[in-house]
Amino acid sequence: MCGFLVIISEKNKLDFEENYLHNLIGHRGPDMRNYFLSKEKKEILYFARLSINDLSINGNQPFEYLNYLLVANCEIYNFRELRKKLEHKYYFKSNSDAEVLLYSFIEWGEDFIKKIDGMFAIAIFNKKNKDLIIYRDRVGIKPLYYYHNNNYLIISSEFLPIVEILKKLKLEISLNADSIENYFIGPFNFLHNTHVKGVFKVPPSNYLVFKNFIKYQKEYNSFSNIKKSNLSFFEETKNFDRIFDQNLSKHLVSDVPISVMLSGGLDSSFIATLASRNLKNRAINTATINIDDTLTEFEINNIRDLSKKINLENSILNVSSKNIINDIFKNISVYDDLQSSDAGYLTNFEIAKSLKKNNIKVVLVGDGADELLGGYSWFGLSKIPFCILPKKIKTFLYIYATSRIYSKKGTYKVYTKYYNEIKKFRGDYFDVITKNELLNQLPNNYLMKVDKPFMRCGIEARVPFLDNNVINFCISLKNEFKLKGYVYGPSSFLKPNEKYILREAFKKQLNTSITSAKKKGFSISIFKMIQENRDIFKSVLLDEKSFLFNETKSSIEKNINKVEKSSYNPFKKQREIYIWKLFLFNIWKKKYAL
């Protein structure tokens, strides 16, 4: 894992000191750094390394061979198999997975990426003809951003370094109303633009080729050609165990200690159990977050029981929402491009800081299970009675379920934009939701609240559920194996019918209290943060320079005063979420002078 920057100029010589670039992106790679500046001083590749595999200096990037330079933020799980196919022809100076990527590209061309199993953001520069190719992994686990005009091309592992470089180059910076509108009304910015015009996210499963400063975009992977399996439920549960066991063993390859994020829920308990099975007699470090003492005694006992059963060393991290608010002005950078207002960025940052103190550099997380196995309530839109509704109405209900904004100015416009993105996906409505979760929700929202906070502390987060083989297998399953039953009604909120195959496949290995529990959201309470810190919220939002997005100061003050204990009242929920979004946006905008 690492952070990297690529800066290419068509006309002007570049004047960026190594220390300046390190201050922008060095948090992602605190162990080693390297810097390439071309003879013409028009091309820079900067690399900051987080050492996970091959801790020697031989694993330092950029890797260079013939006319090619490569920098990659990656964890490649099949690099050993690929290396065996290449060793007869290429000399390897390291045991790094990134070096395998360079030789794979040279051997097999642009389509080498179809052979790769892992999470990655890759940049390959041709020193001779000045072409640049950048790749982002299949579901966007690793972020990748770019800025492109007639004279400059900037590539980065994060958004904020590009903004600072644009300022240093004295290029125009203006806010993007389209992206900001999506942020405030939608669940997140679901398009591949950002809040700054001209700065874009590379879509997952895509790569970009820049030739003579002209961009060509290509998709290298599609979920549409994965066929549904006809195997029985019994056969699929056996396959489930086998495939996940093989997959997790790859995610445990590391030359540094590994930890598991353990909430006590199904997904993380499953990962911890398989990790224990693979590591046998070795104790596994796990970390559990307790926000404002909301962990119940029942949940704590579940975690303790599991820890004893499978030899876990668990630590519970107590986090106070009061401290999070007090620190938010200096920690707003964990949101980077602020495409989402999810408070999980802040709680994950607290976890990451604690893990760093204990010298943990790799952590396994359970993200991806809900998206692949129907774990969210909105997958019920594919069942009776919702399945008879027109697709647009179902989709609007889906968007509301994920955003909780429904009556603000511009709502219909944003919902329609998001609907136009979602309607591109084909198949049963369960499959439509799955594809949207994988290609929009995860890369633009949930995966970023894992990557950004952990990498801010120099920690690599691995996502076993999003391995290529696991994704293919889960998509191929019959949907009734994932969300049990044909009717989605009141009983669905009481009995666990989501992620059905996961519960059944591992019910003998996990306590019944885990496999029979309904999914429980785990995040910090927004209403509590507003209620206990009204003065701080008012100081930010009632400032004369505050950005209120179609609101007035009087309405904002009134709504802050009205925030009370959260409930399922949709208007109250909308009010607190909207205030929180405004609060974050104004802190972010002011700090980065945007």
ZAMARGU-4260 file (C-alpha; in steps of 0.2 Angstrom, whole numbers, plus 5000, padded with zeros to 4 digits):
<rodrens>
0) 5000/5000/5000 | 5006/5018/4997 | 5001/5035/4991 | 5008/5042/4974 | 5007/5057/4964
5) 5011/5059/4945 | 5013/5077/4938 | 5016/5079/4919 | 5018/5096/4910 | 5016/5099/4892
10) 5026/5116/4891 | 5032/5122/4908 | 5046/5115/4919 | 5040/5108/4936 | 5046/5115/4952
15) 5040/5104/4966 | 5052/5099/4980 | 5051/5081/4987 | 5047/5087/5004 | 5032/5097/4998
20) 5025/5082/4989 | 5028/5071/5004 | 5018/5083/5015 | 5003/5081/5003 | 5003/5062/5002
25) 5016/5055/5014 | 5003/5050/5027 | 4998/5035/5016 | 5016/5029/5015 | 5026/5033/5031
30) 5040/5020/5029 | 5049/5025/5013 | 5048/5037/4999 | 5055/5040/4982 | 5055/5053/4968
35) 5057/5053/4950 | 5060/5069/4940 | 5064/5068/4921 | 5079/5077/4913 | 5067/5089/4905
40) 5059/5093/4922 | 5042/5090/4915 | 5037/5074/4923 | 5037/5069/4941 | 5032/5052/4949
45) 5032/5053/4968 | 5029/5038/4979 | 5026/5036/4998 | 5027/5018/5004 | 5018/5008/5017
50) 5029/4992/5019 | 5018/4977/5020 | 5027/4963/5009 | 5045/4963/5006 | 5051/4976/5019
55) 5067/4979/5011 | 5072/4994/5000 | 5071/4983/4985 | 5052/4985/4986 | 5053/5004/4984
60) 5044/5012/4969 | 5044/5018/4955 | 5049/5002/4947 | 5058/5004/4931 | 5061/4993/4916
65) 5065/4998/4898 | 5055/5014/4895 | 5042/5011/4908 | 5040/5018/4926 | 5026/5011/4937
70) 5019/5017/4954 | 5005/5007/4962 | 4995/5008/4978 | 4991/4989/4978 | 4989/4973/4987
75) 4989/4959/4973 | 4983/4942/4980 | 4989/4932/4965 | 5006/4940/4962 | 5015/4924/4966
80) 5006/4914/4952 | 5009/4928/4940 | 5027/4929/4945 | 5030/4911/4941 | 5024/4914/4923
85) 5036/4928/4921 | 5052/4923/4930 | 5059/4914/4914 | 5059/4930/4905 | 5061/4944/4918
90) 5073/4947/4932 | 5065/4952/4948 | 5075/4962/4961 | 5061/4961/4974 | 5047/4951/4982
95) 5035/4965/4979 | 5018/4962/4971 | 5020/4979/4962 | 5035/4974/4952 | 5025/4959/4946
100) 5012/4972/4939 | 5026/4981/4928 | 5032/4965/4920 | 5014/4959/4918 | 5010/4975/4908
105) 5025/4973/4897 | 5022/4955/4894 | 5003/4956/4891 | 4999/4974/4886 | 4985/4984/4892
110) 4973/4969/4895 | 4985/4962/4908 | 4974/4970/4921 | 4961/4956/4918 | 4973/4944/4926
115) 4975/4953/4942 | 4966/4949/4958 | 4968/4962/4971 | 4964/4980/4976 | 4974/4993/4967
120) 4977/5010/4959 | 4991/5010/4946 | 5000/5022/4935 | 5012/5017/4921 | 5022/5030/4912
125) 5031/5028/4896 | 5047/5039/4897 | 5050/5038/4878 | 5033/5043/4871 | 5026/5051/4887
130) 5010/5041/4887 | 5002/5037/4904 | 4990/5023/4908 | 4981/5023/4925 | 4970/5008/4932
135) 4957/5007/4946 | 4952/4990/4953 | 4936/4981/4950 | 4925/4989/4963 | 4935/5004/4968
140) 4943/4998/4984 | 4958/5010/4981 | 4954/5028/4976 | 4962/5036/4961 | 4959/5054/4955
145) 4965/5065/4940 | 4965/5082/4934 | 4968/5085/4915 | 4969/5100/4904 | 4979/5105/4888
150) 4995/5108/4898 | 4994/5098/4914 | 4990/5080/4919 | 4990/5077/4938 | 4986/5059/4945
155) 4984/5056/4964 | 4979/5043/4977 | 4969/5057/4985 | 4959/5072/4980 | 4966/5086/4992
160) 4984/5084/4985 | 4978/5089/4968 | 4969/5104/4974 | 4985/5110/4983 | 4995/5107/4967
165) 4982/5117/4957 | 4984/5131/4969 | 5003/5131/4968 | 5002/5130/4949 | 4991/5145/4950
170) 4977/5137/4940 | 4959/5141/4942 | 4949/5132/4956 | 4930/5133/4956 | 4917/5123/4965
175) 4906/5111/4955 | 4888/5114/4958 | 4883/5097/4951 | 4893/5087/4963 | 4889/5098/4978
180) 4870/5096/4974 | 4872/5077/4974 | 4881/5077/4990 | 4867/5087/4999 | 4852/5078/4992
185) 4858/5061/4987 | 4866/5048/4999 | 4883/5053/4992 | 4890/5060/4976 | 4886/5046/4964
190) 4894/5053/4949 | 4913/5052/4945 | 4916/5071/4946 | 4921/5080/4963 | 4917/5096/4972
195) 4931/5105/4961 | 4928/5107/4943 | 4941/5097/4932 | 4945/5085/4946 | 4938/5067/4943
200) 4938/5050/4951 | 4943/5036/4940 | 4927/5024/4939 | 4930/5006/4946 | 4934/4993/4933
205) 4941/5007/4921 | 4957/5012/4915 | 4962/5029/4906 | 4975/5031/4893 | 4983/5048/4890
210) 4991/5051/4873 | 4998/5068/4869 | 4986/5075/4883 | 4971/5067/4875 | 4961/5055/4886
215) 4954/5038/4881 | 4943/5028/4894 | 4941/5010/4893 | 4931/4997/4904 | 4940/4981/4907
220) 4927/4971/4918 | 4909/4969/4918 | 4897/4960/4930 | 4884/4957/4916 | 4893/4941/4909
225) 4892/4932/4926 | 4879/4918/4924 | 4867/4912/4938 | 4871/4895/4945 | 4859/4880/4945
230) 4866/4871/4960 | 4856/4867/4976 | 4857/4877/4992 | 4866/4863/5000 | 4879/4862/4987
235) 4881/4881/4987 | 4884/4881/5006 | 4899/4869/5004 | 4906/4880/4989 | 4903/4895/5000
240) 4914/4888/5014 | 4928/4882/5002 | 4929/4898/4992 | 4929/4910/5007 | 4942/4899/5016
245) 4954/4899/5000 | 4951/4918/4998 | 4954/4923/5016 | 4971/4913/5016 | 4977/4926/5003
250) 4972/4940/5013 | 4983/4934/5028 | 4999/4936/5018 | 5009/4949/5026 | 5026/4953/5033
255) 5018/4964/5047 | 5005/4960/5060 | 4987/4959/5055 | 4971/4964/5065 | 4953/4961/5062
260) 4939/4974/5065 | 4927/4965/5076 | 4910/4972/5079 | 4902/4956/5086 | 4891/4955/5070
265) 4889/4942/5057 | 4902/4948/5044 | 4916/4952/5056 | 4914/4937/5066 | 4914/4926/5051
270) 4931/4934/5045 | 4938/4932/5062 | 4933/4914/5063 | 4941/4910/5046 | 4956/4919/5050
275) 4958/4909/5066 | 4956/4893/5056 | 4969/4898/5043 | 4982/4904/5056 | 4978/4889/5068
280) 4988/4892/5084 | 4992/4910/5082 | 4981/4922/5092 | 4973/4936/5081 | 4972/4954/5086
285) 4955/4961/5085 | 4948/4978/5089 | 4930/4983/5093 | 4923/5001/5094 | 4911/5006/5108
290) 4903/5023/5103 | 4896/5033/5118 | 4895/5016/5128 | 4881/5010/5116 | 4888/4992/5116
295) 4876/4982/5126 | 4882/4969/5139 | 4874/4955/5127 | 4885/4961/5113 | 4901/4962/5124
300) 4898/4945/5130 | 4896/4939/5112 | 4913/4946/5108 | 4921/4938/5123 | 4913/4921/5120
305) 4919/4922/5102 | 4937/4927/5107 | 4938/4913/5119 | 4932/4900/5106 | 4944/4905/5092
310) 4959/4912/5101 | 4956/4931/5099 | 4965/4945/5108 | 4952/4958/5108 | 4953/4976/5113
315) 4937/4987/5115 | 4940/5006/5110 | 4929/5018/5119 | 4925/5033/5108 | 4916/5049/5113
320) 4905/5059/5101 | 4910/5075/5111 | 4929/5072/5107 | 4925/5069/5089 | 4916/5086/5088
325) 4930/5094/5097 | 4943/5087/5085 | 4933/5088/5069 | 4941/5105/5063 | 4958/5097/5062
330) 4952/5080/5057 | 4941/5085/5042 | 4954/5080/5031 | 4949/5061/5033 | 4934/5065/5022
335) 4947/5071/5008 | 4935/5075/4994 | 4919/5075/5005 | 4909/5064/4993 | 4899/5058/5008
340) 4894/5064/5025 | 4895/5047/5033 | 4901/5049/5051 | 4909/5033/5050 | 4925/5042/5043
345) 4927/5049/5060 | 4924/5034/5070 | 4936/5024/5059 | 4949/5037/5061 | 4948/5034/5080
350) 4950/5016/5077 | 4965/5018/5065 | 4974/5030/5078 | 4972/5016/5091 | 4978/5002/5080
355) 4993/5013/5075 | 4998/5015/5093 | 4999/4996/5094 | 5010/4995/5078 | 4996/4987/5068
360) 4998/4990/5049 | 4985/4978/5041 | 4967/4976/5046 | 4953/4965/5039 | 4936/4973/5038
365) 4919/4965/5033 | 4914/4978/5020 | 4906/4971/5004 | 4895/4957/5013 | 4879/4967/5013
370) 4881/4973/4995 | 4884/4955/4989 | 4872/4945/5000 | 4857/4957/5001 | 4861/4963/5019
375) 4852/4980/5018 | 4833/4983/5020 | 4832/4991/5003 | 4835/4974/4995 | 4817/4970/5000
380) 4812/4981/4986 | 4814/4966/4975 | 4801/4956/4985 | 4782/4956/4986 | 4774/4968/4987
385) 4787/4981/4980 | 4792/4970/4965 | 4776/4975/4956 | 4780/4994/4957 | 4787/5002/4941
390) 4806/5003/4941 | 4807/5022/4943 | 4796/5022/4959 | 4806/5007/4966 | 4822/5016/4963
395) 4816/5033/4970 | 4811/5023/4986 | 4829/5015/4986 | 4837/5032/4984 | 4827/5039/4999
400) 4831/5024/5009 | 4849/5028/5007 | 4849/5047/5008 | 4834/5051/5020 | 4832/5068/5010
405) 4815/5069/5002 | 4808/5087/5003 | 4822/5099/4999 | 4824/5110/4984 | 4831/5100/4970
410) 4826/5083/4977 | 4817/5077/4961 | 4832/5083/4950 | 4845/5073/4960 | 4834/5058/4962
415) 4832/5058/4943 | 4850/5060/4940 | 4854/5045/4951 | 4839/5035/4943 | 4847/5037/4926
420) 4864/5030/4933 | 4855/5015/4941 | 4844/5011/4926 | 4859/5006/4916 | 4860/4990/4926
425) 4850/4975/4919 | 4842/4960/4927 | 4831/4956/4942 | 4829/4971/4954 | 4839/4962/4967
430) 4853/4961/4954 | 4851/4979/4949 | 4853/4985/4968 | 4868/4973/4969 | 4877/4981/4954
435) 4873/4999/4960 | 4880/4995/4977 | 4896/4987/4970 | 4899/5001/4957 | 4892/5016/4965
440) 4889/5015/4983 | 4905/5006/4988 | 4918/5016/4978 | 4910/5033/4981 | 4905/5030/4999
445) 4908/5015/5010 | 4925/5010/5004 | 4931/5027/5005 | 4926/5028/5024 | 4938/5013/5026
450) 4952/5019/5015 | 4954/5037/5019 | 4954/5036/5038 | 4965/5021/5039 | 4978/5027/5026
455) 4978/5043/5035 | 4986/5033/5049 | 4997/5022/5038 | 4986/5007/5039 | 4981/4995/5025
460) 4963/4989/5026 | 4959/4973/5017 | 4942/4968/5011 | 4940/4949/5010 | 4922/4949/5004
465) 4928/4959/4988 | 4940/4947/4981 | 4937/4943/4963 | 4932/4925/4966 | 4920/4929/4980
470) 4912/4943/4970 | 4909/4931/4955 | 4903/4917/4966 | 4890/4928/4976 | 4883/4936/4960
475) 4881/4919/4953 | 4870/4913/4968 | 4852/4912/4966 | 4845/4928/4974 | 4833/4918/4986
480) 4849/4910/4994 | 4854/4928/4999 | 4838/4936/5004 | 4826/4922/5010 | 4808/4922/5006
485) 4797/4930/4993 | 4788/4943/5003 | 4796/4957/5012 | 4784/4963/5026 | 4784/4966/5045
490) 4792/4949/5049 | 4807/4954/5039 | 4812/4967/5052 | 4811/4954/5066 | 4818/4938/5059
495) 4835/4938/5050 | 4832/4933/5032 | 4846/4943/5024 | 4863/4935/5020 | 4854/4919/5022
500) 4868/4908/5015 | 4881/4915/5026 | 4871/4912/5041 | 4867/4894/5036 | 4885/4890/5030
505) 4893/4895/5047 | 4879/4892/5060 | 4889/4877/5067 | 4905/4888/5069 | 4897/4904/5076
510) 4886/4906/5091 | 4867/4906/5088 | 4866/4924/5095 | 4877/4930/5081 | 4869/4920/5066
515) 4851/4923/5072 | 4853/4942/5075 | 4846/4955/5063 | 4859/4967/5055 | 4862/4982/5067
520) 4869/4998/5060 | 4884/5004/5070 | 4889/5023/5069 | 4889/5038/5079 | 4873/5047/5083
525) 4871/5063/5073 | 4857/5070/5083 | 4867/5067/5099 | 4882/5077/5092 | 4870/5091/5087
530) 4860/5091/5103 | 4876/5092/5114 | 4885/5104/5103 | 4872/5116/5097 | 4884/5131/5100
535) 4898/5124/5089 | 4885/5120/5075 | 4878/5138/5076 | 4896/5145/5076 | 4900/5136/5059
540) 4883/5138/5051 | 4878/5155/5056 | 4895/5163/5051 | 4893/5177/5039 | 4903/5167/5026
545) 4894/5151/5028 | 4887/5141/5013 | 4869/5136/5017 | 4864/5128/5000 | 4846/5135/4998
550) 4843/5138/5016 | 4843/5154/5027 | 4852/5157/5043 | 4835/5159/5052 | 4829/5142/5046
555) 4846/5134/5050 | 4846/5141/5068 | 4828/5136/5070 | 4832/5118/5064 | 4847/5117/5075
560) 4836/5121/5090 | 4823/5109/5085 | 4835/5094/5084 | 4829/5081/5097 | 4831/5062/5100
565) 4831/5054/5083 | 4816/5044/5078 | 4809/5036/5063 | 4800/5052/5059 | 4806/5056/5041
570) 4806/5075/5044 | 4816/5074/5060 | 4828/5062/5051 | 4830/5073/5036 | 4833/5089/5047
575) 4847/5081/5057 | 4856/5074/5042 | 4854/5090/5032 | 4862/5100/5047 | 4876/5088/5048
580) 4880/5089/5029 | 4880/5108/5030 | 4891/5107/5045 | 4904/5096/5037 | 4904/5105/5020
585) 4907/5122/5028 | 4922/5116/5039 | 4929/5107/5024 | 4927/5122/5012 | 4934/5135/5024
590) 4949/5124/5029 | 4954/5122/5011 | 4950/5139/5005 | 4938/5133/4992
</rodrens>
